[in-house]
Structures are given as C-alpha cells and as structure tokens.
Amino acid sequence: MEKPFVSFFTLVRISIIFISVVCLNGCSQKKNEDSKIDSSTNAKRHSKIIARPDTIQELYLEDILACMNFEGLTKKYGAENVKKDVIVETGEGQFKITKLYPDTEKEVEVYWKDGKEYQQIQDVMIRVRYTKDEKTDFSSPWSSKNDIHLGMKLAEIVQLNGKTFTITGFGWDLGGSVVSWEGGKLAGKNINVRFNDFSDDNGGLTPQEFNAISGEMEFDVLHSSITKLNPSVDQISVFIKPAITKDQGQKMVKEVEAKQMKK
C-alpha cells in the first residue's frame, strides 16, 4: 500500500503556528525516497505491530540536533552511518535531506535550514517504519529527552504534559499533529508529535464518532471520541525554533483560532 508523503515544509508551518501561540498567548502554541506515510489514520493497518522493547538502550534526538552540522554528525556517529544526500519528493518539488543509520531500525531523518544545507541542522525526525512484510515497526531506540518515543499512547503523552493539549483532526496528511501543548510541561520544548490509529476498527469508534474528529480542524484531546480512540505516537521531531516576526505570529494565531472547534 503506497502511503502519501507528509512534507517537512508543511510540518514546519505547524511548528511555527505552535510556537506563535506560545509566544503570543502565553498558554497556546519529510519522508524517505522509497516509502511514504499513510495519510488516512483510519486505514486498516498491518496485522502485527513490532513494539519497542522494554530493555532498549535509549538514544536522544536532541543529541543529533546538538551536532549542529554535517561535520558534527559524522564526528559523533561515524561517516559510515550517515547518508548525506537523500532526495525527497514532495508536492513542493524535490529537496535533499540526510539520513542517520539509513534503512535500519535506528534511522533518523535530518533536515537542514533552508539555504544552509549541511551547515545548520533545523529538524530531526523519526517515524513509524514498515517492514518488508508490511508489519508496523515502533522499535526505534530513539526518543526525546522528554521521554517520548514511538508507539506511546495519547493518554501517556497527556500525563507527561500534565494537562490536555490540542491536535489536528484525523484522516488527512497532517492529521493527529500537535498544534499546541496549551501551556503544559512540553510547551516550549521544541518538539512535534503526531498521533495515528493503528487499530482495525478505528479504536471502536462508530463512523459518525470518527468523522466528528476528522478533517482540517483542531481539537482538544479531552474530546470523548479522541479519548476513546487513544491513538499512538507515529512521528516525533525535535527542532530549532524558527525565527518569526510578531506580525507573522499574530496572523498564524488567527488562522489557528479560525479552525479550532468551539468547546
């Protein structure tokens, strides 16, 4: 099953909106060349999920970000483990990323600041992998220093944040992405998380219940259907905070507020 690509640049826009709400409201706030993400979060997933072992030795995404540039990457992780040029196709054209431990369970996507390729890392990302026999693989050893790793349930992330937060509706290419940590413990930590449903029955939701939390809207995760769905983390990125002007931030906050569901 071919899975549509989620553009890094589109994800950056969500990152900027997330940061804008934090800065202005005080409490609100990329894929490889061979395989692509499934944008339909209610699609029937693979029959077996490879879970993250409890005994795994954790590696931290922030340590990659701290490498700063390509030279830093190769010095820390070894040139043999870094694939410098990987061409990614998006709706916005072609661009290059770098991969760390490519085509392994340790694979990480490294994105460069626009105009400063190989000189400044902007974002590092891990996402659920799919094995050759179409199994869903959450076994990546990488996590954030906030203890977020692939496969965690939404309820666990709510606990880490210390309160509920806002995500986009499901069923499209940016579905299930965090828009704002709403002033919780994860606010201002420069981390993006996306959630997905890997059950065979939309988590037991009726079609009407699932449709109610789908589409290009924002929802508080306390929504009863989202709580019942309790989706899993399928994508994590840590990034350097983009520089935006106050006017840009205010404009994006208005765009977010216009899409939010009324409570």
RAURLIN-V394358 format. One record per backbone hydrogen bond with DSSP energy under -1.0 kcal/mol. CO is the residue of the C=O (numbers start at 1). NH is the residue of the N-H. Records with the same first field share a line. If there is no record, write none. Layout:
CO=NH ; NH
This chain:
7=11
8=12
9=13
10=14
11=15
12=16
13=17
14=18
15=19
16=20
17=21
18=22
19=23
20=24
21=25
22=26
29=21
39=41
40=43
48=136
50=138
53=56
59=143
60=63
61=65
62=66
64=67
65=68
67=69
68=121
69=73
70=74
71=75
72=76
73=77
74=78
78=81
79=82
81=101
83=99
86=97
88=95
90=93
93=90
95=88
97=86
98=110
99=83
100=108
101=104
104=107
108=100
109=125
110=98
111=122 ; 123
113=116
116=119 ; 120
118=70
120=113
122=240
123=111
124=238
125=109
126=236
129=137
131=134
135=131
136=50
137=129
141=59
143=61
144=147
148=144
149=152
152=233
153=157
154=158
155=159
156=160
157=161
158=162
161=185
165=221
166=179 ; 180
167=219
168=176
170=215
172=175
174=177
176=195
177=168
180=166
181=184
184=187
186=189
190=239
192=237
193=178
194=234 ; 235
196=232
201=204
202=205
206=210
207=211
208=212
210=213
211=214
213=170
215=217
217=169
218=261
219=167
220=223
223=227
224=228
225=229
226=230
231=154
232=196
233=151
234=128
235=194
236=126
237=192
238=124
245=249
246=250
247=251
248=252
249=253
250=254
251=255
252=256
253=257
254=258
256=260
259=218
